[in-house]
């Protein structure tokens, strides 16, 4: 009896999933064309589309024209039936964006990260999400999913975010629980570099690659890994904490324990420290790069040493993961003069030639990846099947007016 009642339900779910994919990727589309695209009967298509209309998930948007014979009604997903928010949280700034059910990004905001850290940052994220909802004239309750990228990883036992030295107080809070209370809906916290990688896979330079690594060099150092489009997180979610590689500095020194030997050496603070030790004086890493371009020998040496240590890290990734593509991003990694030095050093030490590309999305990679995760959860929650492998694929970037997000 159980099999008799379960089978029609699963068949119905498969049909709804297929129709949803057709509307998401091919809409506006007629019922007849949906039948051709999915292989489902016209009767099934009509039943599913009618059900979607009743639940507010789909709507008619016009008729076909230019064909001989009767015109047909065109359907598309109802974009304002649900929304998601993506957040990229960094030590100096936080960027948040909102997208609708159809994967169109509607609004985006960036502001300095609250220096008080901890609970103040959680309040900041909640206020940003509310402002974005108001911006697109949506009630906050229509935001069904929020994904947040942050340095470090979530401790499964305590709920705290660990290995995030640039964001104060997150290792003392049950961040996920508190954000769920403040935001409502479903909340996902993911490593920021993992999200940057997913952003490049969805809308950036890694759309055609199966095995991809994303190396980020900036305030800190991070790594994201994906095989066949799926993130590699490790047992505790800490896969990719490459800052702890024993490269560039003494991994046993007390001062490197909180962030790792590699990050201590080639993160922004490490570059500043080494430039000062070499006899130079600068207010920022950007100034050191400017001085290097002007021929300052101390700056040139520090930048080249940084690229050399970064290349050792990239060679380690190549040896362990064997990626098809290595994407380089972050505020330092995105600089052309750094990237060229990095490529030169990688060619000298990597076990085999590496495909290397600069991040196409640059400082938007993290928030685009956060939207991808939030949208995937929303679509799977509404139309997915637990036993069906693979996530529902997202469509190509949507446009808003003449701006492509």
PEMOLIN-V270926 format. One line per field, one symbol per residue. phi: phi as a letter, one per 20 degrees, with the letter a starting at -180 (. if undefined). burial: b if it has 24 or more other ideal C-beta (glycine too) atoms within 12 Angstrom, else e. A space follows every 10 residues. Layout:
phi = ???
burial = ???
//
This chain:
phi = .fffefgfff fffffffffg ffffecffbe fffffffdne ffffgfffff ffffenecbf cqcfbndfof ecfecbfffe facccdcddc fdbcdcbcce gemefdbbcc bffgffmlff ffffffffff ffffgdmdfg feeebcdceb gnbeffedne edlcfecfnf edceffffff feemmeccdc gffgfgffff ffcdedfdde dcddddcagc cbbdccdlnd fddngdndgn ffgeffcnbe fefgfeffcn fffgedfgff ffffffffoe cbebfgffff fffenffffg ffffffffff fffffffffe dlffbdedbn fefffgffff ffgfffgecf fbgdfccfgf elfegfffff fffffffgff fececgeefn effeffgedc mddee
burial = eeeeeeeeee eebbbbbbbb bbbbbbbbbb bbbbbeebeb eeebbeebbe ebbeeebbbb eeeeeeeeee ebbbbbbbbb bbbbbbbbbb bbbbbbbbbb bbbbbbbbbb eebbeebbee bbebbbbbbb bbbeebebeb ebbbbbbbbb bbbbeeeeeb bbbbbbbebb bebbbbebbe ebbebbbbbb bbbbbbbbbb bbbbbbbebe bbbbbbbbbb bbbbbbeebe bbbeeebbbb bbbbbebbbe eeeeebeebb bbbbbbbbbb bbebbeebeb ebeebeebbe bbeeeeebbb bbbbbbbbbb bbbbbbbbee bebbbbbbbb bbbbbebbbe bbbebbeebb eeebbbbbbb bbbbbbbbbb bbbbbbbbbb ebbebeeeee bbebbebbee eeeeb
//
